Amino acid sequence: MCQHDHPHQHSHDHYPIECVIPPYMTQHLTKSENPEIRERAIANLAAAAAFRAVRSTTRGFPSFMAQMSPSKGKYRQIYDAGKSPDMRKKLVRSEGDAKSTDDAVNEAYDYSGDVYDYYSQLFKRNSLDDKGMTLISTVHLSENDGSPLDNAFWNGEQMAYGDGDGVIFQRFTKSLDVVGHELTHGVQSFTSNLEYQGQSGALNEHFADVGGILIRQWKNGEAVKNANWLIGVEVLMPAPTRRGIRDMEHPGTAYTNDPQLGTDPQPADMRHLYKGSQDNGGVHINSGIPNRAFVLSAQALGGNSWENIGPIWFETMVQLSTTSNFQDCARISIQVATSHGAAAKKAVTAAWKKVGVSV
């Protein structure tokens, strides 16, 4: 679960809030020498603990949460929270409206449109639910005390973006792969609906990263040979000790000995699988293992990831069930790859073997 909770999330409190910034990052910030950063992180964790104590662990039923588009097709709405915790404070841009003077509004609008176009053009999917769900986003969201929100999240019915603190994080609408990551949580919830715990939860986060990276590479025309596999570069304030939130190619290297964030804890193979209880059993931590398998598969196939490996991974995602684990994902992805040819089967099989997932 996300370390941020907002009481204005309407009636769907049973739905896990899936955030791009993992809780272990926030936990490390509680040790910061900067008192403002430390106090905000401690408050975030305390609020999350109280929230989890009263919240049902039942998975949501996302079909009840979808707001149908008036056009039953591509339709976007952007709300401005005005640096408050009110996610529906003011509707500032709807589908077809003129460009705003606010960069965050335009980024949320444009990037959610890119996500819609990606799933529509590549998979003939009509929005996240395949039924024309309205893509709702809220920008300039703050914590309950008015302090900047250092995250972006999908709450089961819409996207929300903070502006960051200007010290470690920048505004979260700046990154197309972050927007793609969060909205792919939505696609995933309407398909395999992976339980947000342990290995199924790590796959939940993994497929969100895959969606984010594929959408960015597709939009920017990045071939595999030229691509980088970093998630969230644009939302971090630049520093020599940090390159991104996660590195899908080299898990555990996105940030190293950073004075605020510490060192990326993601394992790159099953020998180093995190087995503790933090982070919902390592949903953000262990996602590095399937992330690396995906990148290795993409690199072996070459070309454009959205044309070669992307369809295999999408077909795999929709065939999984709520409690699928890494071995299930490997087995099904190899089966799917087989229908895409011998080279695809060889690439995917070798990738899973490299990260230590046996089939």
C-alpha positions in Angstrom: 0.0 0.0 0.0 0.9 3.6 -0.4 2.2 5.5 2.5 -0.3 8.3 1.7 -3.9 8.3 2.6 -6.5 10.9 1.9 -10.0 10.9 3.5 -11.5 12.4 0.4 -11.2 9.3 -1.7 -15.0 8.9 -1.8 -16.4 5.5 -1.0 -13.8 3.1 -2.2 -11.6 2.8 0.9 -11.2 -1.0 0.4 -9.3 -0.5 -2.8 -5.4 -0.6 -2.4 -3.9 2.8 -3.3 -1.0 2.0 -5.6 1.8 4.5 -5.5 4.9 5.1 -7.6 7.0 6.0 -4.6 7.5 2.9 -2.4 7.1 3.0 1.4 10.7 2.1 1.9 11.8 5.4 0.4 9.6 7.2 2.8 10.9 5.2 5.7 14.4 6.1 4.8 13.4 9.8 4.7 12.4 9.6 8.4 16.1 9.5 9.1 16.9 12.6 7.2 19.0 15.4 8.8 16.6 17.9 7.2 13.9 18.4 9.9 11.2 19.3 7.4 11.8 16.2 5.3 12.0 14.0 8.4 8.8 15.4 10.0 6.8 15.0 6.8 8.0 11.4 6.4 7.2 10.5 10.0 3.7 12.0 9.6 3.1 10.1 6.4 4.0 6.8 8.0 1.9 7.5 11.1 -1.1 8.3 8.9 -0.6 5.2 6.8 -0.4 3.0 10.0 -3.6 4.4 11.3 -5.2 3.9 7.9 -4.2 0.3 7.6 -5.5 -0.5 11.1 -9.1 0.3 10.1 -9.1 -0.5 6.4 -10.5 -3.7 5.0 -8.0 -5.9 3.2 -10.7 -7.0 0.7 -9.8 -6.4 -2.9 -12.0 -3.9 -4.7 -14.3 -4.5 -7.5 -13.0 -2.0 -10.0 -15.9 -2.4 -12.4 -18.1 -0.6 -9.9 -15.6 2.3 -9.8 -15.4 3.2 -13.4 -17.0 6.5 -14.5 -18.2 6.0 -18.0 -17.1 8.5 -20.6 -19.9 10.6 -22.1 -18.5 9.7 -25.5 -17.9 6.0 -24.5 -14.4 6.5 -25.8 -11.4 8.7 -25.1 -12.4 11.2 -22.4 -10.2 13.0 -19.9 -11.0 15.2 -16.9 -8.4 17.1 -14.9 -9.1 18.5 -11.5 -7.0 21.0 -9.6 -6.8 20.4 -5.8 -5.2 23.8 -5.3 -2.6 22.5 -2.9 -5.3 20.9 -0.8 -6.3 17.3 -0.1 -9.6 17.7 -2.0 -9.4 15.5 -5.1 -12.5 17.0 -6.8 -12.0 20.6 -5.8 -12.2 22.2 -9.2 -12.6 20.7 -12.7 -10.1 22.7 -14.9 -9.9 20.8 -18.2 -12.1 18.3 -19.9 -11.7 16.4 -23.2 -11.3 18.9 -26.1 -10.7 22.0 -23.9 -8.0 24.4 -24.8 -4.5 24.1 -23.3 -4.1 25.4 -19.8 -1.5 27.8 -18.6 -0.7 25.2 -15.9 2.1 22.7 -16.9 0.8 20.1 -14.4 -2.7 20.2 -15.9 -1.4 19.9 -19.5 1.0 17.0 -18.5 -1.8 15.1 -16.8 -4.1 15.7 -19.8 -1.5 14.9 -22.5 0.1 11.9 -20.8 -3.2 10.2 -19.8 -4.2 10.7 -23.5 -0.9 9.0 -24.5 -1.8 6.0 -22.3 -5.3 5.8 -23.8 -3.8 5.9 -27.3 -1.2 3.3 -26.5 -3.7 0.7 -25.3 -6.2 1.6 -28.0 -3.7 1.4 -31.0 -1.7 -1.6 -29.8 -4.4 -3.7 -28.1 -7.7 -2.3 -29.4 -8.5 -1.5 -25.7 -11.1 1.2 -25.0 -9.6 2.9 -21.9 -8.5 1.1 -18.8 -11.6 -1.0 -18.4 -12.1 -1.6 -22.2 -15.5 0.0 -21.8 -14.6 3.7 -22.2 -13.8 4.6 -18.6 -13.2 8.4 -18.1 -9.6 9.1 -17.3 -9.8 11.4 -14.3 -6.7 13.1 -12.8 -6.1 15.5 -10.0 -3.1 17.7 -9.8 -1.6 19.9 -7.1 -2.8 17.5 -4.4 -1.3 18.0 -0.9 -1.2 16.2 2.4 -4.0 16.9 4.9 -1.8 19.5 6.7 -1.2 21.3 3.4 2.4 20.0 2.9 3.4 18.9 -0.6 2.5 15.3 -1.6 5.6 13.4 -2.6 3.9 10.8 -4.7 1.5 9.9 -7.5 -1.2 7.2 -7.0 -4.0 5.3 -8.6 -6.9 4.8 -6.1 -9.1 2.5 -8.1 -11.1 5.2 -9.9 -8.7 8.0 -10.8 -5.1 9.3 -10.8 -3.7 11.9 -8.3 -0.4 13.8 -8.5 1.5 15.7 -5.9 3.9 18.6 -6.7 6.8 17.2 -4.7 8.8 19.0 -2.0 11.3 20.6 -4.4 14.1 19.1 -2.4 14.0 15.4 -3.4 10.9 15.2 -5.6 9.6 17.3 -8.4 6.0 17.4 -9.7 4.8 13.9 -10.5 3.1 14.8 -13.8 6.5 15.5 -15.4 7.1 11.8 -16.1 5.2 9.9 -18.8 6.4 6.6 -17.5 5.1 7.5 -14.0 1.7 8.3 -15.5 1.8 5.2 -17.6 2.8 3.1 -14.5 -0.1 4.4 -12.5 -2.8 4.1 -15.2 -1.5 0.6 -16.0 -2.4 -0.3 -12.4 -5.9 0.5 -13.6 -5.7 -1.8 -16.7 -4.3 -4.6 -14.5 -7.1 -4.2 -12.0 -9.7 -4.8 -14.8 -7.8 -7.9 -16.0 -5.8 -10.1 -13.7 -6.5 -8.0 -10.7 -3.4 -9.2 -8.9 -3.6 -9.2 -5.1 -1.4 -6.5 -3.6 0.7 -8.8 -1.4 3.8 -10.9 -1.8 4.7 -12.1 -5.2 1.3 -11.4 -6.8 1.7 -7.8 -5.5 5.3 -7.6 -6.9 3.8 -8.7 -10.3 1.2 -6.0 -9.9 4.0 -3.4 -9.5 6.0 -5.1 -12.3 3.3 -4.9 -14.9 2.8 -1.2 -14.0 6.5 -0.6 -14.6 6.3 -2.5 -17.9 3.3 -0.4 -19.0 5.1 2.8 -18.0 8.3 2.0 -19.8 6.6 0.6 -23.0 4.3 3.7 -23.3 7.3 6.0 -23.0 9.4 4.1 -25.5 6.4 3.9 -27.9 5.6 7.6 -27.6 9.3 8.7 -28.0 10.2 6.1 -30.6 13.0 4.6 -28.5 14.3 1.3 -30.0 15.5 -1.3 -27.5 19.1 -0.7 -28.5 18.9 3.0 -27.6 16.4 2.7 -24.6 17.1 3.2 -21.0 15.0 1.3 -18.5 14.7 3.9 -15.7 11.4 4.7 -14.1 10.7 8.2 -12.8 13.8 10.1 -13.8 11.9 13.3 -14.2 10.3 13.3 -10.7 13.6 13.2 -8.8 15.5 16.4 -8.1 18.9 15.8 -9.9 21.8 14.5 -7.8 24.8 12.4 -8.6 23.6 9.7 -6.3 20.2 9.1 -7.9 19.2 8.2 -11.4 15.6 7.2 -11.0 13.0 5.6 -8.7 13.8 2.1 -10.2 16.1 0.6 -12.8 14.4 -2.2 -14.6 17.6 -3.4 -16.3 19.8 -3.3 -13.2 17.5 -3.5 -10.1 19.2 -2.2 -7.0 21.1 0.6 -8.7 18.6 3.4 -9.3 20.1 5.3 -6.4 23.2 4.5 -4.3 24.4 6.0 -1.0 22.0 8.9 -1.5 22.1 11.2 1.6 18.3 11.3 1.7 17.1 8.1 0.0 19.9 5.6 0.9 20.5 2.7 -1.5 18.0 1.0 -3.8 17.0 -2.3 -2.1 15.6 -4.1 -5.2 17.0 -7.6 -5.8 18.0 -8.7 -9.3 17.4 -12.5 -8.9 15.6 -15.0 -6.7 18.7 -15.7 -4.6 18.2 -12.3 -3.1 14.4 -12.3 -2.9 13.1 -10.2 0.0 11.1 -12.4 2.4 10.1 -9.8 5.1 6.7 -8.3 5.8 7.5 -4.6 4.9 6.1 -3.1 1.7 3.2 -5.6 1.7 5.7 -8.4 1.5 8.0 -6.6 -0.8 5.7 -5.6 -3.6 7.9 -2.7 -4.8 11.2 -4.4 -3.7 10.8 -7.8 -5.4 9.3 -6.3 -8.6 12.9 -5.9 -9.7 13.2 -9.6 -10.4 10.4 -9.8 -13.1 11.4 -6.3 -14.3 14.9 -7.6 -15.1 13.4 -10.7 -16.9 11.3 -8.4 -19.0 14.3 -6.3 -20.0 16.4 -9.3 -20.8 13.6 -10.6 -23.0 13.3 -7.3 -24.8 17.0 -7.0 -25.4 17.2 -10.5 -26.8 14.5 -9.8 -29.3 15.6 -6.3 -30.1 13.7 -4.0 -32.4 10.9 -2.0 -30.7 9.8 -3.3 -27.3 6.2 -2.3 -27.9 6.1 -4.5 -31.1 8.1 -7.5 -30.0 8.1 -8.1 -26.2 5.1 -5.8 -25.3 2.3 -8.0 -26.8 3.7 -11.1 -25.1 3.8 -9.4 -21.7 0.3 -7.9 -22.2 -1.2 -11.3 -23.1 0.6 -12.8 -20.1 -0.9 -10.1 -17.7 -4.5 -10.7 -18.8 -4.1 -14.5 -18.4 -2.9 -14.3 -14.8 -5.2 -14.7 -11.8 -5.3 -12.7 -8.5 -2.9 -14.9 -6.7 -0.4 -15.7 -9.5 3.3 -15.8 -8.4 6.6 -15.4 -10.4 6.6 -19.0 -11.5 3.1 -18.7 -12.9 4.1 -15.5 -14.7 7.2 -17.2 -16.2 5.2 -20.3 -17.3 2.4 -18.4 -18.9 4.8 -15.8 -20.6 6.8 -18.7 -22.1 3.6 -20.3 -23.4 2.5 -17.0 -24.9 6.0 -16.4 -26.4 5.9 -19.8 -28.0 3.0 -18.6 -30.2 5.1 -15.6 -31.2 7.9 -17.8 -32.6 11.0 -19.8 -31.6 13.1 -16.7 -31.0 10.6 -15.2 -28.6 10.3 -18.5 -26.7 14.1 -18.8 -26.4 14.4 -15.2 -25.3 11.7 -15.3 -22.6 12.8 -18.8 -21.3 16.4 -17.6 -21.0 15.4 -14.4 -19.2 13.5 -16.1 -16.5 16.3 -18.6 -16.0 18.8 -15.8 -15.7 16.8 -14.3 -12.8 16.4 -17.7 -11.1 12.7 -18.4 -11.8 12.5 -22.1 -12.8 9.6 -23.4 -14.9 
